[in-house]
Amino acid sequence: MAYEEGDEVNFPMPLSKKWIGWGILGIVLIIILVSIFYTIGPEQVGVIKRWGRFVRTTEPGLHFKIPFAETVTKVRVKGSLALGLCEPGWKLYMRRVALKKSL
């Protein structure tokens, strides 16, 4: 069977609008899921900004954020700070220093 002019070419499965819509929805969901999660390294502090304004800081580990509204800036903190200093104001002071460095 050779192709001759005027013959109709039939693909094995025609794509319907329904399948194209599901494919686009799947891609959008994957992009959103990937943009929700972020990680902060052991010698870092995460500075979270929502629409450009400071919201909070996060400690090392796996976290989540509001996609497209919040941005994460990772600030490296010197290793000597993790020596176990436990004064109540020390952690707040370090977060302020991390925030100033990120801005």
Buried (B, 14 or more C-beta within 10 A) or exposed (E): EEEEEEEEEEEEEEEEEEEEEEEEEEEEEEEEEEBBEBEBEEEBBBBBBEEEEBBEBBEBEEBEBEEEEBBBBBBEBEEEBEEEEEEEEEBEEBBEBBBEEBE
